[in-house]
Amino acid sequence: IKTLDRPHFHFIFSRSNPMQSLPHARRQFAKPDSRKGAVAVEFAIVVPLLFLFFFAGFEFMRVAMVRHTVNNAVYEGARVGIIPGGTNAEIRAEATRILGTIGIDEFTLDVEPANITDATEDITVRVTVPLDRNTYVPAQYFLGEEMQRELTMRREGR
């Protein structure tokens, strides 16, 4: 048996049939020595980047969800307050209920005026949420940042 050595594989030809074509020849593949450990190095470089993008996406998704929920809480709280007979406690309860739907439990809620009377013309609801205490993963990008939304609506029946 005659063997032809190539860098990545060996061809073995039978002496009985030297005219045998290459597609029908028996091939033995050998791993090149220069690739040993390359997979481990590539894995060590790619996996941390993959996790970085994955958790950053989670964090940005949570901030977008907090933003939309805070907008909704401010709006719905103000809607409760502009109805004749609406009270400061009802505004706070509605805004707190909406913020609780996604687990926001640390926030500041301000309602102006503090006492709503029949003479009150406008209701202002302001919600401030610290982003680093309302995320799913430990905050990396929004440390010390706050999100604040405010809405002023005219009372109905005025």
Secondary structure as GFF3:
##gff-version 3
##sequence-region A 1 158
A	DSSP	beta_strand	2	5	.	.	.	ID=ss1
A	DSSP	beta_strand	9	13	.	.	.	ID=ss2
A	DSSP	three_ten_helix	22	24	.	.	.	ID=ss3
A	DSSP	beta_strand	26	29	.	.	.	ID=ss4
A	DSSP	three_ten_helix	33	35	.	.	.	ID=ss5
A	DSSP	alpha_helix	38	82	.	.	.	ID=ss6
A	DSSP	alpha_helix	88	100	.	.	.	ID=ss7
A	DSSP	beta_strand	108	112	.	.	.	ID=ss8
A	DSSP	beta_strand	122	130	.	.	.	ID=ss9
A	DSSP	three_ten_helix	131	133	.	.	.	ID=ss10
A	DSSP	beta_strand	146	154	.	.	.	ID=ss11
###
